[in-house]
């Protein structure tokens, strides 16, 4: 398979290659983990292996391999709220969109059709996302949409907010009674973010990103110096500091929340014998986890940071 993916996910690469060799690849796959862009590359590589007209080597230059690398193959479709839209909805994968995809299955095809489901948006990338994009480019695949100025197409994990129960249920019959030349691939952060009806009919694979992440917590020390006491007059300053640090360093909002969780985890380790303080720390860690869910619900980072700041201040 692809050298970059072979190195990053040796077990998965070998599993998918063997399953395709033996014609035993499951018809509905879930790839779950934090790096949705590298999941997307894996999904494209699976599509390439299924459609290759040559020896399926990484450098194969057959027509199908070229088209899939360029993300222009007619039988390999990315389905998101920004891709292959047929209606006016821009915030979710709609039932109409899913039905239009399934309607294409009525006609026979000379290709193995692969439908990749994910969330996605056109946006200005953070520094972490830019690094992930460079890794993706090394796989030799292209994005489904060209970059527009400073903005780029970028995938995120599909979930029940962007892929509703109505839209998901529209797929169940096709997943339960699959055609032999059709594969559905769902990209998500956590398989529990998908409806159980989809999960139970699919084969799930963890695409854990083993890249070491360094959390910078120095900018937090000023505000947590008297923890668990947190002055209410510092709340607005704290929220603003989080936003400024995130913006100036081109970081993802979730990275800022991760830094706070990392800091709190360190406090927990240092105060392991203090049961009362530990209970407070664990409660605060749970609150920061809830802040990530707020971000997943498309709440602006400024509002999320302010909510978190006033929580710490006890207001």
N, C-alpha and C positions, 0 to 999 in steps of 0.2 A: 504494500500500500504506500501511502505518502510518508516520506522519511520524517518529516516534522511530527506527524501524528503517530508514527511508529515509535518515535522516541518518547513522546509525551504520554501516550496510552498504549504501551506494548501489548498488554493483555487484550484490550478491546480491538486493536488493529488485527491481531491474529484471529480473534474470535469471529469478527465480521468477515474476514477473508475466507476462513474455513467454512463458515455458514453459507457464503455465496458459492464457494466451490462445490459444496454438497447440495446446493439448492434447498437449503433449510433455513434461510433467513426468515425471521418472524415478520409478519406483514405489517405490524404496528410497533414502533419503537419509541421509547422515551429516553432522552439523554438529559440527565439532570446534574447540576453543579453550578459553580459561581461564574465560570467563564463561558458565557453564551456564544461569544464569537468563535472560540475554538470548537464548540459544539457544532456550530454552523458549518465549519470546515469539515468536520467529521461527517456530517450529514451529506455534504456535497461529494465527499470521497466515497461514501456508500453508494450514492447515485451513480458516480462514475464507474465504480466496479460493476454495478449491475448492468450498465449499458455499454461497456467497452466492447469494441469490435475487434480489438487486437489481443495482446497478451496480458492486458490489465496492469502492466508495469507503470511505474510513476511517470515515465517519460513517453508513454504511448501517445502518438499524434493522430490517432484515428479521429474521424469527424465527431463522434459522440464525446470523446474525451476533451477535444478542443472546445466544443460548445459548452460543456459543463464547467470547464475551467473559466470560461468567459461569462458564465452564468446566463447563457442565452439559449439553453436547450429547451425545446418546446414541451418536453415531457417531464422536466424538473422544475417545479413551481414553488416559490416561497409564498406562504400565506400569512399575512399579518395585517394589522390595521392600516398599513401604508403600502402594501404590496398586493397586486392582483385584486384590486377593489373594483366592484361593479355597481356599488351604490354610494350614497352620499355620506355614509358613516365613516368618520375618521378616528373614532376613539375605541372601537372594538372590532373583533372579527365577527361579522354579522351572520345570521342564519342564511340570508340571501347569498352572501359570499360563499359560504360552505356549500349550499345547494348548487350554485353555478359550477363549483369545482367538481362536485359529484356527478353533475350532468355530463361532464366530459368523459366519464367512465363508460357511458353507454356505447360510445364508438370504440371500435377496436384500434389497436396501436401496434406499430412495429417496435416500439420502445418499451422499456420497463419504466412505468410512471412513478415518480417520487414526489410526494407533497410534504414540504417542510413547514411546520407550524411554529411560529414564534411571535413574540411581541417585538415591535421595532418602531423606531422613530428617526427622523432626520434632525440632527442636532449638532451643536458645537461640542466636541469631545473634551473630556477631562484628560489630564496627563496620563492617568492610568489606562484610560480607554485608548489613547493614542498608542501606547505601548502594546496593548492587546491587538490593535489593528495592524501594527508592524509585524507581529508574530503571525497573524492571519495571512498577510501578504506573502510571507515566506512559504506558505503551503501551496502557492501557485494559483489559488482561486480568486475570483473577483466577487465584489458585492453585487447584489441584485439591482442597485441603483448607483449611478455615478455621484461622486461628491459634488456639492453645489457651494462654491465659495469656501467659507470656513466651516460649513456644516457637512456632516457625513451620515450615511445610513448606518445604523448601529442596532444590533438585536438585543433583546432582553428576554428573560424567561416568561413563557406564556403562563397565565394564571386565570382564575375564574372571573377576574374583573375585565380582562380583555377578551376572554373566550368564554362566553356565558354558557349556562346549562342548556339553553335552547339551541345554540349553535352546536355545542358538543353533542347533544342528543341526536341532532340531524345526521351525525356521522356514524352512529352506532351500528346501523344495519350494514354499512359498507365495511366496517371493521370486523363485525361478526361473520360476515359472508364475503370475505375478500376475493378479489380476482387474483389470479396467479401472478399477474404482471404489475401489481400495484403495491407500493410501500408508503405508509404514513410515518413521519418522524416528528415527534414533538420535543421542542427544546424548552427546558424549564430549570429554575433554580432548585426546586424541591418537587419531587413527584407528587407530594401531597397538595401542591398548588393546582393540580388538575383534578377534575371530577373523578370520583372513584370508578364510575362506569367506564371511563377511558383507561384508567390505570389497570383495572382488572382484565382488560382485553388487550393489553400491550405488554411488551417485554422491556423492563427498565434497566438502564445501565448508568452507573455513576461515572461522571467525567470530572472527577475532583481535580482542581488546579493546585498542584504542589508548589507553585511559585511562592517563595518566602516574601512576606509582606512586612515591611518595617513601619511600625506605628510611631509617629512623632507625637509625644505627649507633653513636650516642654511648654507649649503654649497654653496647656490646661492647668499647670501647677499654680499659677497666680490665683485662679478662681477656686481651686480645691484645696488650698493651703490650710483652711480651717475646717475641712470636711469632718463630720457630717453637717456642721453648721455652714449655711450658705446665705449670705446677706441678700435680702430682697433688692436692695438698691444696686446690687451688682448684676441683677438678672438681665436687664436690657443690654448692659455692656458685654456680658457674657455671650448672649445671643448674637450681638453684632460682631464680636470677635470671632465667633465660629464662622459666620458668613464671610467675613473679610479674609480669614485664613483660607477657607475653601476656594474663594474666587481668585485670590492672588496667586495661589499655587495650582490652579486648574485641577482641583480634586473633586471627586464624586462626593455628594452629600453623605452617602453611606459610610465613606471612609472616615469622615469626621465623627460619626456615631460610633464606628468601630474603635477609634482612638479613645473615646470616652469609656467604652466597655473595657478596653485593654487596661486603661488606667485604674478603673474600679476593680478589675480582676487582680491587679497588683496589690491594691489595698487589702483585698480579701486574703490574699496569701500572707501579707505582712501582719494581719490581725486575726489569724486563724483561731486563736484562743479566746477571742472576745465574741461570744455568741450574740450579744445584743447588737453590736456593730455589724457583724456578719449578716444578720437578718436584714438590716438596713441596706447594706451593700447589694445583697441579692435582689431586694425589692427595686433598687435603683437600676440594676442591670436589666431587669425585666422591663422597666419603663423605657430604657434606651432601645430595647428590642422592639417595643411597640412603636417607637419613633421611626424605625425602618419600615414598618408596615404602613405608617402614614405616608412615607415617601413613595412606597409602592402604589399607594392610592392616588398618586399624582398631586399631593398637597405640596405647595411651594416650600423649599428648604427654609426660607426665612421664618415662615409660620411654624415649621417643625422645630427649629432651633429655639424660637421664643417659647413654645409650649414646653420644651424640655427645661429651659432656663427657669421659668416660673415654677415648674414642678420642683426643681432642686431648692428653690427659695421657699417652698412650702405654700405657694399661693395658687 
